[in-house]
Amino acid sequence: MAKKVNSKQDTSVLSKNTFAETILSISYHFSLHQVFEDFLTMAIAACTQNPVTNVSYYEEEYLSTIATYKNSELRHEFSKAFAYLVSEMEDRLDSSIGNDVLGDFFEQHISNGRNGQFFTPYPICQFMASLNMEDAIPSDEHSQLKSLKILDPACGSGRMLLASHRLTGPGHQYYGIDIDRTCVKMTALNMFLNGMRNSEVMCGNSLTPEDFIISYKISLLPLGIFKVEDKEKSLLWNIHRNSFDRKEKHNPGSLITLDQTPFSERSKDTSTQLDLF
């Protein structure tokens, strides 16, 4: 006698054809927000392997994260989701909508406007990047573009930085700051998978120079996405803190005189500031 198949159970473990479908298939049995967060954690660990031991520098974190799914066949879907992510990002590399697959998924399925988390559309990011880079890019095609340091103080999933990288190419330093740790992880993965080495993204409040939660450094040698948990060891935190005005503080009750010079006529001090979006 033929054995009856539980169609509901089989459907839940079928491999999907896109990154979004694969992540959603896991969320049938687990929290979608947690599934996405766990995917980001394990993807970062997978991108950061020790060439000597051939295991991740963050192997323990990877194993503790995947342990949640140890009794489910759905645990195998995470590796498939990563493969689909890389494939879709590569397919959209030169697309007019960009290749921020992670940010698109976050907006459509997780944020849903939560806390106003809508990311700037990629065409607008391209436009803003072109405006900011207009003076930096030489008009003479034979001239070499000087090395740039580019910071987005509210980076979201990193779209502004991705647009800037597409415009300026490799050889520059890209920095991002966001108060949302999930966004920081998305930016770190986006920068790594787009080849934006020598870059860093920090979790913290960009309006507060001393604020620091964690940072991720994108490195070529050694290859990977490395955590920076001590703010004193974070190049981005030091650069950001030093970019704040260090002028003499006013005593309580003292008169503060505002600069009446029209904004358009003020001279820009670029000695310490990074290029900001």
C-alpha positions in Angstrom: 0.0 0.0 0.0 1.3 3.4 -0.9 2.2 5.6 2.1 0.3 8.8 2.5 2.5 11.9 2.4 2.0 14.8 4.7 1.9 17.5 2.1 2.0 20.3 4.6 5.2 19.1 6.1 6.8 18.5 2.7 5.9 21.9 1.4 7.6 23.6 4.4 10.9 22.0 3.6 11.0 22.4 -0.1 13.9 24.4 -1.4 12.8 27.8 -2.8 14.2 29.6 -5.8 14.9 33.0 -4.4 16.5 34.5 -1.3 13.2 35.9 -0.1 11.2 32.7 -0.6 13.8 30.7 1.1 13.9 32.9 4.2 10.1 33.1 4.3 9.9 29.3 4.1 11.9 29.0 7.3 9.7 31.6 9.0 6.7 29.3 8.7 8.0 27.6 11.9 10.1 30.4 13.4 9.9 34.1 14.0 10.7 35.9 10.7 12.7 38.7 12.4 14.8 36.1 14.3 15.3 34.0 11.2 16.6 37.1 9.3 18.8 38.1 12.2 20.2 34.6 12.6 20.9 34.5 8.8 22.9 37.7 9.0 24.9 36.4 12.0 25.7 33.1 10.3 26.5 34.7 6.9 29.0 37.0 8.5 30.6 34.1 10.3 30.7 32.1 7.0 32.5 35.0 5.3 35.2 35.1 7.9 37.1 31.9 7.8 40.5 31.2 9.4 42.8 30.0 6.5 44.9 27.9 8.9 42.0 26.0 10.6 39.5 26.3 7.7 36.8 27.2 10.2 35.2 30.5 11.0 36.8 32.9 13.4 33.2 33.0 14.9 32.6 29.2 14.8 31.1 29.1 18.3 28.7 31.9 17.5 27.7 30.1 14.3 27.1 26.8 16.1 25.1 28.4 18.9 22.9 30.3 16.4 22.2 27.2 14.2 21.5 25.1 17.3 18.0 26.7 17.4 17.1 24.9 14.3 19.0 21.6 15.0 15.8 19.5 15.1 14.4 20.9 11.9 15.2 20.1 8.3 14.8 23.8 7.7 18.3 24.4 9.0 19.7 23.4 5.6 17.8 26.3 4.0 20.2 28.9 5.4 23.1 27.8 3.2 20.7 27.8 0.2 19.5 31.3 1.2 23.1 32.6 1.2 23.8 31.0 -2.2 20.6 32.7 -3.6 21.7 36.0 -2.0 25.1 36.0 -3.7 23.5 35.0 -7.1 20.8 37.7 -7.0 23.3 40.4 -6.0 25.6 39.4 -8.9 22.6 39.4 -11.3 21.7 42.9 -10.2 25.3 44.3 -10.1 24.7 46.7 -12.9 21.0 47.1 -12.4 19.3 50.5 -12.2 17.7 49.4 -8.9 21.0 48.4 -7.3 21.8 45.0 -5.7 20.7 45.7 -2.1 18.8 42.4 -1.9 19.0 42.4 1.9 17.6 45.9 2.3 14.7 45.1 -0.1 13.8 42.1 1.9 14.0 44.0 5.2 11.7 46.8 3.9 9.1 44.5 2.4 8.9 41.7 5.0 10.3 42.9 8.3 10.3 46.6 8.8 6.9 47.4 7.2 7.5 51.0 8.2 8.4 50.0 11.8 10.1 53.0 13.5 10.1 54.7 10.0 12.6 52.4 8.6 12.2 53.0 4.9 15.5 53.2 2.9 16.3 55.7 0.2 15.4 54.3 -3.2 18.6 53.4 -5.1 18.1 55.8 -8.0 18.0 58.6 -5.4 21.2 57.2 -3.8 22.9 57.3 -7.2 21.8 60.9 -7.7 23.0 62.0 -4.3 26.3 60.2 -4.7 26.9 61.9 -8.1 26.3 65.3 -6.5 28.6 64.7 -3.6 31.3 63.3 -5.8 31.0 66.0 -8.5 34.0 67.9 -7.3 36.1 64.9 -6.4 35.9 63.1 -9.8 38.4 64.7 -12.3 37.0 66.0 -15.5 40.1 64.9 -17.3 39.9 61.2 -18.0 43.7 60.9 -17.7 43.7 62.3 -14.2 43.7 59.9 -11.3 40.9 60.1 -8.7 42.3 60.9 -5.3 41.7 58.5 -2.4 38.4 59.3 -0.7 37.0 58.7 2.7 33.2 58.5 2.5 30.9 58.3 5.5 27.1 57.7 5.7 26.1 58.6 9.3 22.7 56.9 9.0 23.6 54.1 6.6 20.6 51.8 6.9 21.4 48.8 4.6 24.3 50.7 3.1 22.7 51.8 -0.2 24.4 55.3 -0.3 27.8 53.6 0.2 27.0 51.0 -2.5 26.0 53.8 -4.9 29.1 55.7 -4.2 31.3 52.6 -4.7 29.7 52.0 -8.1 30.5 55.6 -9.0 34.0 55.9 -7.7 35.2 52.3 -7.9 37.7 50.5 -5.6 40.6 52.0 -3.7 38.6 54.2 -1.4 37.5 53.9 2.2 33.8 53.6 3.0 32.3 54.0 6.5 28.8 53.6 7.8 27.1 54.3 11.1 23.6 53.2 12.2 21.8 52.9 15.5 20.1 49.6 14.4 22.3 46.6 14.7 20.4 44.6 12.1 21.1 47.4 9.6 24.7 47.4 10.5 25.0 43.7 9.8 23.2 44.2 6.4 25.7 47.0 5.5 28.7 44.9 6.5 27.5 42.0 4.3 26.6 44.3 1.4 30.0 46.0 1.5 31.9 42.7 1.8 30.0 41.0 -1.0 30.5 44.1 -3.2 34.2 44.0 -2.7 34.4 47.2 -0.6 37.5 46.3 1.4 39.3 48.6 3.8 35.9 49.7 5.1 34.0 49.7 8.4 30.4 50.0 9.7 29.6 50.9 13.3 26.6 50.5 15.5 26.0 53.6 17.5 24.3 57.0 17.6 26.1 59.2 15.0 24.9 62.3 16.9 26.9 61.3 20.0 30.6 61.1 19.5 31.2 58.7 22.4 28.5 56.2 21.5 29.7 52.8 20.4 28.0 49.4 20.5 30.0 47.3 18.1 31.7 47.7 14.7 32.4 45.4 11.8 35.6 45.9 9.7 35.6 44.6 6.1 39.1 43.4 5.4 41.0 41.9 2.4 44.0 40.5 4.3 42.9 38.6 6.3 39.7 38.2 4.2 36.5 38.6 6.1 34.1 40.7 8.2 35.7 41.2 11.6 34.1 42.4 14.8 35.6 45.3 16.7 34.2 45.3 20.2 36.6 47.8 21.8 35.8 51.3 20.6 39.4 52.4 21.0 40.4 49.8 18.4 37.8 51.1 15.9 39.3 53.4 13.3 35.8 54.6 12.4 34.9 55.5 16.0 38.1 57.5 16.4 37.6 59.3 13.1 34.0 60.1 13.9 34.7 61.3 17.4 37.5 63.6 16.1 35.3 65.0 13.5 33.1 66.8 16.1 33.8 70.4 17.0 36.4 70.6 19.7 36.1 74.3 20.4 36.0 75.7 23.9 32.8 74.9 25.7 30.6 77.7 26.9 30.0 78.1 30.6 26.4 77.7 31.8 24.5 80.9 31.4 27.1 82.5 29.0 25.9 84.3 25.9 26.1 82.2 22.7 26.5 84.3 19.5 25.1 82.6 16.4 26.9 83.0 13.1 24.8 85.3 10.9 26.6 84.5 7.7 24.3 83.0 5.1 24.9 79.3 4.8 25.7 79.5 1.1 28.5 82.0 1.8 30.2 80.1 4.6 33.6 78.5 4.0 33.7 74.7 4.5 36.3 73.4 6.9 37.3 70.0 5.5 40.4 69.5 7.6 38.7 66.9 9.9 35.3 66.2 8.4 34.6 63.2 6.1 32.4 63.5 3.1 28.9 63.1 4.4 25.8 62.1 2.6 
